[in-house]
Amino acid sequence: MSSETKTSHSPQILTRRNFVLGGSAVPLLAACGNGVNSQASQRLDARVDSAQEFMFQEVPGTEELAYNAAGVLIMPLVTEAGFGFGASYGRGALRINGATVDYYNAISGSFGFQIGAQQYAHALFFMTEEALSSFRGSPGWAVGADVRYAFNASGASLGIDSNTLTNPVIAVVFGQAGLIAGATLEGTRYSRIIP
């Protein structure tokens, strides 16, 4: 009789367990943006389109840079926050001839006195095929001292010339108010992702 009791109760316990486990898994699956039929890549492309349009309008000379570049990585929104230790994170798209070919995230961390948060966007212009190949072939490409930063003074053009175009990688950091002078991406690491 005790074996009948175990048998008759086991399906109920199993059913309840499956119900609880299944019920708790539904919100987790719904919260995950990487499922089949996910719209994450379209949303990210839309953000990249908006950031690129803003950059072209607010930072004169960037459209010419993009035209001459072998590829452009656009990070539409990077959030940086810190309280003693700082970190930043953002996602964007690499475009070649205006078409998205890959998606990347950008991560950095720093130590030192820092309190607060800020958001900004940036673009990396790969001016040579070699620089673009090095970036795409790396499992975790980091910004070093060899990256040239393009700045302008009070809304003037970036002053693109033949010397500028020979730099392998040019970085432009911009935000809601336009170009952010003095900003640096040094130490930022980029990795390919699937949004």
FENQUI-V500555 format. One record per run of one state. SS is the DSSP state (hx for helix, st for strand, lp for the rest). FROM is the first residue (numbers start at 1). TO is the last residue. If there is no record, write none. Layout:
ss = <SS & SS>
from = <FROM & FROM>
to = <TO & TO>
//
This chain:
ss = <lp & hx & lp & hx & lp & hx & lp & st & lp & st & lp & hx & lp & st & lp & st & lp & hx & lp & st & lp & st & lp & st & lp>
from = <1 & 2 & 32 & 40 & 59 & 62 & 69 & 71 & 97 & 99 & 127 & 129 & 138 & 141 & 143 & 148 & 150 & 162 & 166 & 169 & 176 & 178 & 180 & 189 & 194>
to = <1 & 31 & 39 & 58 & 61 & 68 & 70 & 96 & 98 & 126 & 128 & 137 & 140 & 142 & 147 & 149 & 161 & 165 & 168 & 175 & 177 & 179 & 188 & 193 & 195>
//
